[in-house]
Amino acid sequence: MKYFSVLLFFILSLSALMSLTQAIYCPCDLKNKKPVCGSNGITYVNRCEFECTQREYRKLGRVLNSVKDAPC
């Protein structure tokens, strides 16, 4: 029983770590500078970076909208 508990803890920890790693990766070309202003008051380098952050917000149950295609 103790072995099962340790194994379960290890698997859950590994799963959490993997989802965190996936959440961080977002392949955007930051050389493409067409700023986007988010509803959180942050200026994103381009639409790709904004949409990546928007996906992370959704995972957290939060909403992020584009205010304008220009710096905030």
PDB file of N, CA, C, O and CB in Angstrom:
ATOM      1  N   MET A   1       0.825  -1.196   0.000  1.00  0.00           N
ATOM      2  CA  MET A   1       0.000   0.000   0.000  1.00  0.00           C
ATOM      3  C   MET A   1       0.872   1.264   0.000  1.00  0.00           C
ATOM      4  O   MET A   1       0.576   2.229  -0.705  1.00  0.00           O
ATOM      5  CB  MET A   1      -0.940  -0.004   1.215  1.00  0.00           C
ATOM      6  N   LYS A   2       1.935   1.247   0.789  1.00  0.00           N
ATOM      7  CA  LYS A   2       2.829   2.398   0.842  1.00  0.00           C
ATOM      8  C   LYS A   2       3.502   2.601  -0.522  1.00  0.00           C
ATOM      9  O   LYS A   2       3.663   3.735  -0.975  1.00  0.00           O
ATOM     10  CB  LYS A   2       3.894   2.210   1.956  1.00  0.00           C
ATOM     11  N   TYR A   3       3.891   1.506  -1.169  1.00  0.00           N
ATOM     12  CA  TYR A   3       4.512   1.574  -2.489  1.00  0.00           C
ATOM     13  C   TYR A   3       3.545   2.226  -3.485  1.00  0.00           C
ATOM     14  O   TYR A   3       3.947   3.068  -4.287  1.00  0.00           O
ATOM     15  CB  TYR A   3       4.926   0.156  -2.974  1.00  0.00           C
ATOM     16  N   PHE A   4       2.284   1.833  -3.426  1.00  0.00           N
ATOM     17  CA  PHE A   4       1.263   2.384  -4.316  1.00  0.00           C
ATOM     18  C   PHE A   4       1.110   3.891  -4.093  1.00  0.00           C
ATOM     19  O   PHE A   4       0.988   4.648  -5.056  1.00  0.00           O
ATOM     20  CB  PHE A   4      -0.087   1.670  -4.096  1.00  0.00           C
ATOM     21  N   SER A   5       1.115   4.325  -2.851  1.00  0.00           N
ATOM     22  CA  SER A   5       0.978   5.753  -2.528  1.00  0.00           C
ATOM     23  C   SER A   5       2.150   6.557  -3.076  1.00  0.00           C
ATOM     24  O   SER A   5       1.962   7.642  -3.627  1.00  0.00           O
ATOM     25  CB  SER A   5       0.873   5.953  -1.007  1.00  0.00           C
ATOM     26  N   VAL A   6       3.351   6.027  -2.927  1.00  0.00           N
ATOM     27  CA  VAL A   6       4.547   6.709  -3.431  1.00  0.00           C
ATOM     28  C   VAL A   6       4.497   6.775  -4.955  1.00  0.00           C
ATOM     29  O   VAL A   6       4.809   7.810  -5.544  1.00  0.00           O
ATOM     30  CB  VAL A   6       5.840   5.983  -2.960  1.00  0.00           C
ATOM     31  N   LEU A   7       4.109   5.684  -5.587  1.00  0.00           N
ATOM     32  CA  LEU A   7       4.013   5.642  -7.039  1.00  0.00           C
ATOM     33  C   LEU A   7       2.959   6.635  -7.542  1.00  0.00           C
ATOM     34  O   LEU A   7       3.195   7.346  -8.518  1.00  0.00           O
ATOM     35  CB  LEU A   7       3.675   4.218  -7.510  1.00  0.00           C
ATOM     36  N   LEU A   8       1.826   6.682  -6.894  1.00  0.00           N
ATOM     37  CA  LEU A   8       0.769   7.613  -7.271  1.00  0.00           C
ATOM     38  C   LEU A   8       1.239   9.065  -7.125  1.00  0.00           C
ATOM     39  O   LEU A   8       0.984   9.891  -8.001  1.00  0.00           O
ATOM     40  CB  LEU A   8      -0.485   7.369  -6.415  1.00  0.00           C
ATOM     41  N   PHE A   9       1.916   9.372  -6.033  1.00  0.00           N
ATOM     42  CA  PHE A   9       2.453  10.712  -5.815  1.00  0.00           C
ATOM     43  C   PHE A   9       3.441  11.076  -6.922  1.00  0.00           C
ATOM     44  O   PHE A   9       3.404  12.192  -7.440  1.00  0.00           O
ATOM     45  CB  PHE A   9       3.135  10.805  -4.434  1.00  0.00           C
ATOM     46  N   PHE A  10       4.313  10.155  -7.285  1.00  0.00           N
ATOM     47  CA  PHE A  10       5.307  10.389  -8.331  1.00  0.00           C
ATOM     48  C   PHE A  10       4.622  10.666  -9.671  1.00  0.00           C
ATOM     49  O   PHE A  10       5.000  11.596 -10.383  1.00  0.00           O
ATOM     50  CB  PHE A  10       6.256   9.180  -8.455  1.00  0.00           C
ATOM     51  N   ILE A  11       3.629   9.867 -10.007  1.00  0.00           N
ATOM     52  CA  ILE A  11       2.923  10.040 -11.279  1.00  0.00           C
ATOM     53  C   ILE A  11       2.195  11.382 -11.324  1.00  0.00           C
ATOM     54  O   ILE A  11       2.238  12.073 -12.341  1.00  0.00           O
ATOM     55  CB  ILE A  11       1.925   8.890 -11.500  1.00  0.00           C
ATOM     56  N   LEU A  12       1.533  11.752 -10.242  1.00  0.00           N
ATOM     57  CA  LEU A  12       0.826  13.038 -10.205  1.00  0.00           C
ATOM     58  C   LEU A  12       1.797  14.213 -10.286  1.00  0.00           C
ATOM     59  O   LEU A  12       1.513  15.212 -10.947  1.00  0.00           O
ATOM     60  CB  LEU A  12      -0.014  13.144  -8.928  1.00  0.00           C
ATOM     61  N   SER A  13       2.932  14.095  -9.620  1.00  0.00           N
ATOM     62  CA  SER A  13       3.942  15.158  -9.670  1.00  0.00           C
ATOM     63  C   SER A  13       4.499  15.311 -11.074  1.00  0.00           C
ATOM     64  O   SER A  13       4.675  16.426 -11.565  1.00  0.00           O
ATOM     65  CB  SER A  13       5.081  14.869  -8.683  1.00  0.00           C
ATOM     66  N   LEU A  14       4.773  14.191 -11.714  1.00  0.00           N
ATOM     67  CA  LEU A  14       5.297  14.211 -13.074  1.00  0.00           C
ATOM     68  C   LEU A  14       4.274  14.814 -14.037  1.00  0.00           C
ATOM     69  O   LEU A  14       4.634  15.587 -14.925  1.00  0.00           O
ATOM     70  CB  LEU A  14       5.680  12.792 -13.523  1.00  0.00           C
ATOM     71  N   SER A  15       3.024  14.466 -13.863  1.00  0.00           N
ATOM     72  CA  SER A  15       1.955  14.999 -14.706  1.00  0.00           C
ATOM     73  C   SER A  15       1.848  16.519 -14.554  1.00  0.00           C
ATOM     74  O   SER A  15       1.707  17.234 -15.546  1.00  0.00           O
ATOM     75  CB  SER A  15       0.613  14.334 -14.353  1.00  0.00           C
ATOM     76  N   ALA A  16       1.915  17.003 -13.329  1.00  0.00           N
ATOM     77  CA  ALA A  16       1.842  18.449 -13.076  1.00  0.00           C
ATOM     78  C   ALA A  16       3.030  19.166 -13.707  1.00  0.00           C
ATOM     79  O   ALA A  16       2.872  20.242 -14.284  1.00  0.00           O
ATOM     80  CB  ALA A  16       1.797  18.735 -11.560  1.00  0.00           C
ATOM     81  N   LEU A  17       4.202  18.583 -13.602  1.00  0.00           N
ATOM     82  CA  LEU A  17       5.406  19.177 -14.180  1.00  0.00           C
ATOM     83  C   LEU A  17       5.305  19.233 -15.697  1.00  0.00           C
ATOM     84  O   LEU A  17       5.696  20.228 -16.307  1.00  0.00           O
ATOM     85  CB  LEU A  17       6.651  18.387 -13.763  1.00  0.00           C
ATOM     86  N   MET A  18       4.788  18.180 -16.308  1.00  0.00           N
ATOM     87  CA  MET A  18       4.652  18.152 -17.761  1.00  0.00           C
ATOM     88  C   MET A  18       3.662  19.205 -18.241  1.00  0.00           C
ATOM     89  O   MET A  18       3.909  19.856 -19.256  1.00  0.00           O
ATOM     90  CB  MET A  18       4.211  16.767 -18.227  1.00  0.00           C
ATOM     91  N   SER A  19       2.559  19.388 -17.545  1.00  0.00           N
ATOM     92  CA  SER A  19       1.582  20.396 -17.973  1.00  0.00           C
ATOM     93  C   SER A  19       2.157  21.795 -17.801  1.00  0.00           C
ATOM     94  O   SER A  19       1.856  22.679 -18.603  1.00  0.00           O
ATOM     95  CB  SER A  19       0.268  20.258 -17.176  1.00  0.00           C
ATOM     96  N   LEU A  20       2.969  22.015 -16.787  1.00  0.00           N
ATOM     97  CA  LEU A  20       3.622  23.307 -16.598  1.00  0.00           C
ATOM     98  C   LEU A  20       4.587  23.581 -17.739  1.00  0.00           C
ATOM     99  O   LEU A  20       4.639  24.698 -18.253  1.00  0.00           O
ATOM    100  CB  LEU A  20       4.360  23.351 -15.250  1.00  0.00           C
ATOM    101  N   THR A  21       5.350  22.575 -18.140  1.00  0.00           N
ATOM    102  CA  THR A  21       6.298  22.719 -19.237  1.00  0.00           C
ATOM    103  C   THR A  21       5.569  23.036 -20.532  1.00  0.00           C
ATOM    104  O   THR A  21       6.021  23.890 -21.295  1.00  0.00           O
ATOM    105  CB  THR A  21       7.137  21.448 -19.397  1.00  0.00           C
ATOM    106  N   GLN A  22       4.464  22.378 -20.794  1.00  0.00           N
ATOM    107  CA  GLN A  22       3.698  22.631 -22.003  1.00  0.00           C
ATOM    108  C   GLN A  22       3.107  24.034 -21.982  1.00  0.00           C
ATOM    109  O   GLN A  22       2.980  24.665 -23.032  1.00  0.00           O
ATOM    110  CB  GLN A  22       2.592  21.591 -22.162  1.00  0.00           C
ATOM    111  N   ALA A  23       2.753  24.521 -20.832  1.00  0.00           N
ATOM    112  CA  ALA A  23       2.145  25.840 -20.724  1.00  0.00           C
ATOM    113  C   ALA A  23       3.132  26.946 -21.076  1.00  0.00           C
ATOM    114  O   ALA A  23       2.730  27.994 -21.580  1.00  0.00           O
ATOM    115  CB  ALA A  23       1.607  26.053 -19.322  1.00  0.00           C
ATOM    116  N   ILE A  24       4.400  26.727 -20.819  1.00  0.00           N
ATOM    117  CA  ILE A  24       5.412  27.752 -21.036  1.00  0.00           C
ATOM    118  C   ILE A  24       5.783  27.883 -22.514  1.00  0.00           C
ATOM    119  O   ILE A  24       6.053  28.991 -22.978  1.00  0.00           O
ATOM    120  CB  ILE A  24       6.653  27.438 -20.217  1.00  0.00           C
ATOM    121  N   TYR A  25       5.802  26.780 -23.259  1.00  0.00           N
ATOM    122  CA  TYR A  25       6.287  26.783 -24.634  1.00  0.00           C
ATOM    123  C   TYR A  25       5.289  27.415 -25.587  1.00  0.00           C
ATOM    124  O   TYR A  25       4.133  26.995 -25.650  1.00  0.00           O
ATOM    125  CB  TYR A  25       6.598  25.373 -25.080  1.00  0.00           C
ATOM    126  N   CYS A  26       5.723  28.407 -26.317  1.00  0.00           N
ATOM    127  CA  CYS A  26       4.890  29.037 -27.332  1.00  0.00           C
ATOM    128  C   CYS A  26       5.825  29.600 -28.405  1.00  0.00           C
ATOM    129  O   CYS A  26       6.478  30.620 -28.183  1.00  0.00           O
ATOM    130  CB  CYS A  26       3.971  30.166 -26.711  1.00  0.00           C
ATOM    131  N   PRO A  27       5.895  28.945 -29.561  1.00  0.00           N
ATOM    132  CA  PRO A  27       6.851  29.360 -30.604  1.00  0.00           C
ATOM    133  C   PRO A  27       6.390  30.589 -31.389  1.00  0.00           C
ATOM    134  O   PRO A  27       5.663  30.460 -32.374  1.00  0.00           O
ATOM    135  CB  PRO A  27       7.087  28.213 -31.568  1.00  0.00           C
ATOM    136  N   CYS A  28       6.801  31.753 -30.966  1.00  0.00           N
ATOM    137  CA  CYS A  28       6.444  32.991 -31.671  1.00  0.00           C
ATOM    138  C   CYS A  28       7.710  33.667 -32.180  1.00  0.00           C
ATOM    139  O   CYS A  28       8.742  33.667 -31.508  1.00  0.00           O
ATOM    140  CB  CYS A  28       5.647  33.954 -30.742  1.00  0.00           C
ATOM    141  N   ASP A  29       7.618  34.241 -33.371  1.00  0.00           N
ATOM    142  CA  ASP A  29       8.727  35.006 -33.933  1.00  0.00           C
ATOM    143  C   ASP A  29       8.641  36.426 -33.380  1.00  0.00           C
ATOM    144  O   ASP A  29       7.824  37.228 -33.833  1.00  0.00           O
ATOM    145  CB  ASP A  29       8.691  35.002 -35.509  1.00  0.00           C
ATOM    146  N   LEU A  30       9.476  36.725 -32.414  1.00  0.00           N
ATOM    147  CA  LEU A  30       9.410  38.037 -31.763  1.00  0.00           C
ATOM    148  C   LEU A  30      10.064  39.138 -32.593  1.00  0.00           C
ATOM    149  O   LEU A  30      10.048  40.305 -32.203  1.00  0.00           O
ATOM    150  CB  LEU A  30      10.069  37.971 -30.403  1.00  0.00           C
ATOM    151  N   LYS A  31      10.646  38.763 -33.746  1.00  0.00           N
ATOM    152  CA  LYS A  31      11.194  39.779 -34.649  1.00  0.00           C
ATOM    153  C   LYS A  31      10.067  40.500 -35.385  1.00  0.00           C
ATOM    154  O   LYS A  31      10.231  41.636 -35.831  1.00  0.00           O
ATOM    155  CB  LYS A  31      12.170  39.138 -35.662  1.00  0.00           C
ATOM    156  N   ASN A  32       8.917  39.827 -35.506  1.00  0.00           N
ATOM    157  CA  ASN A  32       7.732  40.411 -36.130  1.00  0.00           C
ATOM    158  C   ASN A  32       7.073  41.331 -35.103  1.00  0.00           C
ATOM    159  O   ASN A  32       6.316  40.873 -34.247  1.00  0.00           O
ATOM    160  CB  ASN A  32       6.731  39.295 -36.628  1.00  0.00           C
ATOM    161  N   LYS A  33       7.359  42.610 -35.191  1.00  0.00           N
ATOM    162  CA  LYS A  33       6.883  43.555 -34.178  1.00  0.00           C
ATOM    163  C   LYS A  33       5.656  44.325 -34.672  1.00  0.00           C
ATOM    164  O   LYS A  33       5.773  45.376 -35.303  1.00  0.00           O
ATOM    165  CB  LYS A  33       8.002  44.537 -33.797  1.00  0.00           C
ATOM    166  N   LYS A  34       4.490  43.777 -34.372  1.00  0.00           N
ATOM    167  CA  LYS A  34       3.217  44.454 -34.636  1.00  0.00           C
ATOM    168  C   LYS A  34       2.455  44.408 -33.324  1.00  0.00           C
ATOM    169  O   LYS A  34       1.666  43.490 -33.104  1.00  0.00           O
ATOM    170  CB  LYS A  34       2.395  43.772 -35.830  1.00  0.00           C
ATOM    171  N   PRO A  35       2.677  45.385 -32.442  1.00  0.00           N
ATOM    172  CA  PRO A  35       2.152  45.346 -31.075  1.00  0.00           C
ATOM    173  C   PRO A  35       0.638  45.168 -30.974  1.00  0.00           C
ATOM    174  O   PRO A  35      -0.133  45.647 -31.805  1.00  0.00           O
ATOM    175  CB  PRO A  35       2.532  46.596 -30.373  1.00  0.00           C
ATOM    176  N   VAL A  36       0.254  44.459 -29.921  1.00  0.00           N
ATOM    177  CA  VAL A  36      -1.154  44.238 -29.596  1.00  0.00           C
ATOM    178  C   VAL A  36      -1.345  44.618 -28.134  1.00  0.00           C
ATOM    179  O   VAL A  36      -0.584  44.182 -27.270  1.00  0.00           O
ATOM    180  CB  VAL A  36      -1.592  42.743 -29.867  1.00  0.00           C
ATOM    181  N   CYS A  37      -2.359  45.429 -27.859  1.00  0.00           N
ATOM    182  CA  CYS A  37      -2.668  45.836 -26.489  1.00  0.00           C
ATOM    183  C   CYS A  37      -3.715  44.883 -25.926  1.00  0.00           C
ATOM    184  O   CYS A  37      -4.793  44.723 -26.498  1.00  0.00           O
ATOM    185  CB  CYS A  37      -3.171  47.316 -26.435  1.00  0.00           C
ATOM    186  N   GLY A  38      -3.393  44.258 -24.812  1.00  0.00           N
ATOM    187  CA  GLY A  38      -4.331  43.350 -24.163  1.00  0.00           C
ATOM    188  C   GLY A  38      -5.200  44.066 -23.146  1.00  0.00           C
ATOM    189  O   GLY A  38      -4.857  45.145 -22.663  1.00  0.00           O
ATOM    190  N   SER A  39      -6.331  43.449 -22.827  1.00  0.00           N
ATOM    191  CA  SER A  39      -7.259  44.042 -21.859  1.00  0.00           C
ATOM    192  C   SER A  39      -6.673  44.077 -20.451  1.00  0.00           C
ATOM    193  O   SER A  39      -7.256  44.682 -19.550  1.00  0.00           O
ATOM    194  CB  SER A  39      -8.570  43.268 -21.848  1.00  0.00           C
ATOM    195  N   ASN A  40      -5.522  43.430 -20.257  1.00  0.00           N
ATOM    196  CA  ASN A  40      -4.837  43.467 -18.968  1.00  0.00           C
ATOM    197  C   ASN A  40      -3.844  44.628 -18.886  1.00  0.00           C
ATOM    198  O   ASN A  40      -3.117  44.761 -17.901  1.00  0.00           O
ATOM    199  CB  ASN A  40      -4.116  42.147 -18.723  1.00  0.00           C
ATOM    200  N   GLY A  41      -3.816  45.476 -19.937  1.00  0.00           N
ATOM    201  CA  GLY A  41      -2.935  46.638 -19.937  1.00  0.00           C
ATOM    202  C   GLY A  41      -1.514  46.344 -20.371  1.00  0.00           C
ATOM    203  O   GLY A  41      -0.647  47.212 -20.268  1.00  0.00           O
ATOM    204  N   ILE A  42      -1.259  45.145 -20.853  1.00  0.00           N
ATOM    205  CA  ILE A  42       0.085  44.755 -21.291  1.00  0.00           C
ATOM    206  C   ILE A  42       0.162  44.827 -22.811  1.00  0.00           C
ATOM    207  O   ILE A  42      -0.754  44.394 -23.509  1.00  0.00           O
ATOM    208  CB  ILE A  42       0.442  43.324 -20.791  1.00  0.00           C
ATOM    209  N   THR A  43       1.272  45.382 -23.322  1.00  0.00           N
ATOM    210  CA  THR A  43       1.523  45.414 -24.757  1.00  0.00           C
ATOM    211  C   THR A  43       2.318  44.167 -25.126  1.00  0.00           C
ATOM    212  O   THR A  43       3.385  43.912 -24.569  1.00  0.00           O
ATOM    213  CB  THR A  43       2.285  46.717 -25.177  1.00  0.00           C
ATOM    214  N   TYR A  44       1.787  43.398 -26.067  1.00  0.00           N
ATOM    215  CA  TYR A  44       2.454  42.186 -26.546  1.00  0.00           C
ATOM    216  C   TYR A  44       3.179  42.509 -27.839  1.00  0.00           C
ATOM    217  O   TYR A  44       2.718  43.342 -28.620  1.00  0.00           O
ATOM    218  CB  TYR A  44       1.436  41.023 -26.757  1.00  0.00           C
ATOM    219  N   VAL A  45       4.309  41.859 -28.070  1.00  0.00           N
ATOM    220  CA  VAL A  45       5.146  42.140 -29.239  1.00  0.00           C
ATOM    221  C   VAL A  45       4.361  41.955 -30.533  1.00  0.00           C
ATOM    222  O   VAL A  45       4.490  42.756 -31.459  1.00  0.00           O
ATOM    223  CB  VAL A  45       6.383  41.233 -29.242  1.00  0.00           C
ATOM    224  N   ASN A  46       3.549  40.904 -30.601  1.00  0.00           N
ATOM    225  CA  ASN A  46       2.758  40.640 -31.803  1.00  0.00           C
ATOM    226  C   ASN A  46       1.542  39.782 -31.460  1.00  0.00           C
ATOM    227  O   ASN A  46       1.366  39.382 -30.309  1.00  0.00           O
ATOM    228  CB  ASN A  46       3.620  39.946 -32.880  1.00  0.00           C
ATOM    229  N   ARG A  47       0.712  39.501 -32.451  1.00  0.00           N
ATOM    230  CA  ARG A  47      -0.526  38.733 -32.260  1.00  0.00           C
ATOM    231  C   ARG A  47      -0.230  37.331 -31.727  1.00  0.00           C
ATOM    232  O   ARG A  47      -0.981  36.823 -30.894  1.00  0.00           O
ATOM    233  CB  ARG A  47      -1.307  38.638 -33.584  1.00  0.00           C
ATOM    234  N   CYS A  48       0.834  36.706 -32.183  1.00  0.00           N
ATOM    235  CA  CYS A  48       1.184  35.359 -31.728  1.00  0.00           C
ATOM    236  C   CYS A  48       1.438  35.333 -30.226  1.00  0.00           C
ATOM    237  O   CYS A  48       0.914  34.473 -29.517  1.00  0.00           O
ATOM    238  CB  CYS A  48       2.418  34.847 -32.476  1.00  0.00           C
ATOM    239  N   GLU A  49       2.241  36.272 -29.744  1.00  0.00           N
ATOM    240  CA  GLU A  49       2.531  36.325 -28.307  1.00  0.00           C
ATOM    241  C   GLU A  49       1.250  36.592 -27.509  1.00  0.00           C
ATOM    242  O   GLU A  49       1.042  36.009 -26.445  1.00  0.00           O
ATOM    243  CB  GLU A  49       3.587  37.418 -28.007  1.00  0.00           C
ATOM    244  N   PHE A  50       0.398  37.475 -28.030  1.00  0.00           N
ATOM    245  CA  PHE A  50      -0.876  37.764 -27.365  1.00  0.00           C
ATOM    246  C   PHE A  50      -1.740  36.510 -27.280  1.00  0.00           C
ATOM    247  O   PHE A  50      -2.267  36.192 -26.213  1.00  0.00           O
ATOM    248  CB  PHE A  50      -1.632  38.879 -28.109  1.00  0.00           C
ATOM    249  N   GLU A  51      -1.892  35.792 -28.402  1.00  0.00           N
ATOM    250  CA  GLU A  51      -2.744  34.600 -28.428  1.00  0.00           C
ATOM    251  C   GLU A  51      -2.197  33.489 -27.541  1.00  0.00           C
ATOM    252  O   GLU A  51      -2.968  32.718 -26.970  1.00  0.00           O
ATOM    253  CB  GLU A  51      -2.890  34.090 -29.854  1.00  0.00           C
ATOM    254  N   CYS A  52      -0.888  33.401 -27.421  1.00  0.00           N
ATOM    255  CA  CYS A  52      -0.274  32.426 -26.521  1.00  0.00           C
ATOM    256  C   CYS A  52      -0.670  32.735 -25.077  1.00  0.00           C
ATOM    257  O   CYS A  52      -1.057  31.838 -24.327  1.00  0.00           O
ATOM    258  CB  CYS A  52       1.272  32.430 -26.676  1.00  0.00           C
ATOM    259  N   THR A  53      -0.572  33.989 -24.701  1.00  0.00           N
ATOM    260  CA  THR A  53      -0.961  34.404 -23.352  1.00  0.00           C
ATOM    261  C   THR A  53      -2.459  34.224 -23.149  1.00  0.00           C
ATOM    262  O   THR A  53      -2.903  33.848 -22.065  1.00  0.00           O
ATOM    263  CB  THR A  53      -0.561  35.869 -23.099  1.00  0.00           C
ATOM    264  N   GLN A  54      -3.229  34.491 -24.184  1.00  0.00           N
ATOM    265  CA  GLN A  54      -4.681  34.327 -24.117  1.00  0.00           C
ATOM    266  C   GLN A  54      -5.047  32.867 -23.820  1.00  0.00           C
ATOM    267  O   GLN A  54      -5.965  32.607 -23.041  1.00  0.00           O
ATOM    268  CB  GLN A  54      -5.338  34.787 -25.440  1.00  0.00           C
ATOM    269  N   ARG A  55      -4.337  31.915 -24.433  1.00  0.00           N
ATOM    270  CA  ARG A  55      -4.579  30.486 -24.158  1.00  0.00           C
ATOM    271  C   ARG A  55      -4.276  30.156 -22.703  1.00  0.00           C
ATOM    272  O   ARG A  55      -5.000  29.386 -22.072  1.00  0.00           O
ATOM    273  CB  ARG A  55      -3.721  29.598 -25.087  1.00  0.00           C
ATOM    274  N   GLU A  56      -3.209  30.737 -22.174  1.00  0.00           N
ATOM    275  CA  GLU A  56      -2.856  30.492 -20.770  1.00  0.00           C
ATOM    276  C   GLU A  56      -3.931  31.053 -19.840  1.00  0.00           C
ATOM    277  O   GLU A  56      -4.274  30.430 -18.835  1.00  0.00           O
ATOM    278  CB  GLU A  56      -1.483  31.121 -20.438  1.00  0.00           C
ATOM    279  N   TYR A  57      -4.457  32.223 -20.175  1.00  0.00           N
ATOM    280  CA  TYR A  57      -5.538  32.804 -19.382  1.00  0.00           C
ATOM    281  C   TYR A  57      -6.746  31.871 -19.364  1.00  0.00           C
ATOM    282  O   TYR A  57      -7.347  31.637 -18.315  1.00  0.00           O
ATOM    283  CB  TYR A  57      -5.937  34.186 -19.937  1.00  0.00           C
ATOM    284  N   ARG A  58      -7.100  31.332 -20.554  1.00  0.00           N
ATOM    285  CA  ARG A  58      -8.250  30.416 -20.638  1.00  0.00           C
ATOM    286  C   ARG A  58      -8.059  29.199 -19.749  1.00  0.00           C
ATOM    287  O   ARG A  58      -9.002  28.746 -19.101  1.00  0.00           O
ATOM    288  CB  ARG A  58      -8.471  29.966 -22.084  1.00  0.00           C
ATOM    289  N   LYS A  59      -6.832  28.665 -19.715  1.00  0.00           N
ATOM    290  CA  LYS A  59      -6.546  27.497 -18.870  1.00  0.00           C
ATOM    291  C   LYS A  59      -6.806  27.818 -17.401  1.00  0.00           C
ATOM    292  O   LYS A  59      -7.174  26.939 -16.621  1.00  0.00           O
ATOM    293  CB  LYS A  59      -5.085  27.032 -19.061  1.00  0.00           C
ATOM    294  N   LEU A  60      -6.612  29.074 -17.035  1.00  0.00           N
ATOM    295  CA  LEU A  60      -6.819  29.514 -15.655  1.00  0.00           C
ATOM    296  C   LEU A  60      -8.254  29.988 -15.412  1.00  0.00           C
ATOM    297  O   LEU A  60      -8.594  30.418 -14.310  1.00  0.00           O
ATOM    298  CB  LEU A  60      -5.843  30.632 -15.312  1.00  0.00           C
ATOM    299  N   GLY A  61      -9.088  29.905 -16.446  1.00  0.00           N
ATOM    300  CA  GLY A  61     -10.477  30.341 -16.313  1.00  0.00           C
ATOM    301  C   GLY A  61     -10.638  31.848 -16.369  1.00  0.00           C
ATOM    302  O   GLY A  61     -11.641  32.388 -15.901  1.00  0.00           O
ATOM    303  N   ARG A  62      -9.653  32.529 -16.939  1.00  0.00           N
ATOM    304  CA  ARG A  62      -9.696  33.987 -17.040  1.00  0.00           C
ATOM    305  C   ARG A  62      -9.884  34.401 -18.493  1.00  0.00           C
ATOM    306  O   ARG A  62      -9.703  33.588 -19.400  1.00  0.00           O
ATOM    307  CB  ARG A  62      -8.409  34.617 -16.460  1.00  0.00           C
ATOM    308  N   VAL A  63     -10.243  35.651 -18.717  1.00  0.00           N
ATOM    309  CA  VAL A  63     -10.483  36.165 -20.068  1.00  0.00           C
ATOM    310  C   VAL A  63      -9.467  37.253 -20.386  1.00  0.00           C
ATOM    311  O   VAL A  63      -9.201  38.131 -19.565  1.00  0.00           O
ATOM    312  CB  VAL A  63     -11.930  36.713 -20.206  1.00  0.00           C
ATOM    313  N   LEU A  64      -8.906  37.184 -21.581  1.00  0.00           N
ATOM    314  CA  LEU A  64      -8.000  38.217 -22.071  1.00  0.00           C
ATOM    315  C   LEU A  64      -8.449  38.580 -23.477  1.00  0.00           C
ATOM    316  O   LEU A  64      -8.536  37.717 -24.351  1.00  0.00           O
ATOM    317  CB  LEU A  64      -6.499  37.738 -22.049  1.00  0.00           C
ATOM    318  N   ASN A  65      -8.733  39.851 -23.690  1.00  0.00           N
ATOM    319  CA  ASN A  65      -9.176  40.325 -25.004  1.00  0.00           C
ATOM    320  C   ASN A  65      -8.155  41.294 -25.577  1.00  0.00           C
ATOM    321  O   ASN A  65      -7.360  41.892 -24.853  1.00  0.00           O
ATOM    322  CB  ASN A  65     -10.563  40.999 -24.908  1.00  0.00           C
ATOM    323  N   SER A  66      -8.197  41.432 -26.884  1.00  0.00           N
ATOM    324  CA  SER A  66      -7.370  42.410 -27.576  1.00  0.00           C
ATOM    325  C   SER A  66      -8.117  43.739 -27.560  1.00  0.00           C
ATOM    326  O   SER A  66      -9.280  43.806 -27.958  1.00  0.00           O
ATOM    327  CB  SER A  66      -7.041  41.954 -29.045  1.00  0.00           C
ATOM    328  N   VAL A  67      -7.452  44.792 -27.101  1.00  0.00           N
ATOM    329  CA  VAL A  67      -8.072  46.118 -27.047  1.00  0.00           C
ATOM    330  C   VAL A  67      -7.833  46.857 -28.360  1.00  0.00           C
ATOM    331  O   VAL A  67      -8.746  47.473 -28.910  1.00  0.00           O
ATOM    332  CB  VAL A  67      -7.515  46.937 -25.855  1.00  0.00           C
ATOM    333  N   LYS A  68      -6.593  46.790 -28.860  1.00  0.00           N
ATOM    334  CA  LYS A  68      -6.264  47.438 -30.132  1.00  0.00           C
ATOM    335  C   LYS A  68      -4.960  46.866 -30.668  1.00  0.00           C
ATOM    336  O   LYS A  68      -4.159  46.307 -29.918  1.00  0.00           O
ATOM    337  CB  LYS A  68      -6.156  48.980 -29.963  1.00  0.00           C
ATOM    338  N   ASP A  69      -4.757  47.011 -31.971  1.00  0.00           N
ATOM    339  CA  ASP A  69      -3.518  46.557 -32.605  1.00  0.00           C
ATOM    340  C   ASP A  69      -2.503  47.694 -32.589  1.00  0.00           C
ATOM    341  O   ASP A  69      -2.116  48.220 -33.632  1.00  0.00           O
ATOM    342  CB  ASP A  69      -3.779  46.071 -34.062  1.00  0.00           C
ATOM    343  N   ALA A  70      -2.092  48.050 -31.402  1.00  0.00           N
ATOM    344  CA  ALA A  70      -1.131  49.124 -31.160  1.00  0.00           C
ATOM    345  C   ALA A  70      -0.679  48.996 -29.706  1.00  0.00           C
ATOM    346  O   ALA A  70      -1.313  48.290 -28.923  1.00  0.00           O
ATOM    347  CB  ALA A  70      -1.759  50.552 -31.455  1.00  0.00           C
ATOM    348  N   PRO A  71       0.404  49.669 -29.340  1.00  0.00           N
ATOM    349  CA  PRO A  71       0.823  49.623 -27.930  1.00  0.00           C
ATOM    350  C   PRO A  71      -0.261  50.182 -27.008  1.00  0.00           C
ATOM    351  O   PRO A  71      -1.061  51.025 -27.414  1.00  0.00           O
ATOM    352  CB  PRO A  71       2.130  50.411 -27.736  1.00  0.00           C
ATOM    353  N   CYS A  72      -0.276  49.710 -25.784  1.00  0.00           N
ATOM    354  CA  CYS A  72      -1.259  50.198 -24.791  1.00  0.00           C
ATOM    355  C   CYS A  72      -0.947  51.628 -24.383  1.00  0.00           C
ATOM    356  O   CYS A  72      -1.659  52.205 -23.561  1.00  0.00           O
ATOM    357  CB  CYS A  72      -1.275  49.287 -23.539  1.00  0.00           C
TER     358      CYS A  72
END
